[in-house]
């Protein structure tokens, strides 16, 4: 079985758990050295799998791991 870090979209899961706060799409993109559009597309895949939640806060979009996403990172990270 591959580790979480070997799955492209799953690379976003790890930084989302840092400091217990949600992250913007831009921040995730910078952390992973990808474009905002790429980070957004991967976030959509993770959201569809139930691994993250996304909320809009003004002009920002904030992403946070779900319990399922955190479990995946703990078990396979």
Secondary structure as UniProt FT lines:
FT   HELIX           4..6
FT   TURN            8..10
FT   HELIX           11..16
FT   HELIX           18..20
FT   STRAND          23..24
FT   HELIX           25..32
FT   HELIX           36..48
FT   TURN            49..50
FT   STRAND          52..57
FT   TURN            58..59
FT   STRAND          60..65
FT   HELIX           67..76
//
